[in-house]
Amino acid sequence: MEIIRGQFVEKTEYSLDFFVDRNGGCSFPCDEHGNLKTLNACAKENYTYCMAHPEKFPYSYNEVSERRIVWREPDSGICHCGTKVILQNEYMGACQCVNCGQWYNLFGEELLPPEQWEE
């Protein structure tokens, strides 16, 4: 199997925050300028309440927060049938090609099907 190394991915998210105390409050997704993203009906109701009651949020009121998220995509490989297989733990440290059914460990080594594994 030809291994394709997973890459690091970085994403920045923004939110409008209304904190009652250090343990809780409300947060709504927005862009870097504070423009709200699409909210469901419940979130809209909560946002309207937050905007109408600034006195309830002594720690943070209508502030834009930035959060940087970094993660590593899992390694993958090209199965002998040509299908890309993501090398992640689907079953006891192994994964299966969705096209041909071949099983692989997380290093891309071929395995027997689980029903043939010995204990």
C-alpha angles and dihedrals in degrees: 000000000000107000121220110199116229116246130224112253124201126197132176119210129188131204140179106236132204110179123190092186139334090287104051155000137119132301127189127192115248142151124265090275095054096256107149121241119223111303128196119238095266093049091048090053091050092047091051089051092049092050092048095051112045090156089069093063110062096160101048134357123188093332123156112233125194122213123187115205123193125183138159120240112227121258116261136190143201112253119221087256090059098253121131111242120196107222100225135129105273096148126007094327095317139098135200134225107245091213107048102011097239113155123224135184119231090271092059096254116145116251136192115253113277093251087065095050116115122223 
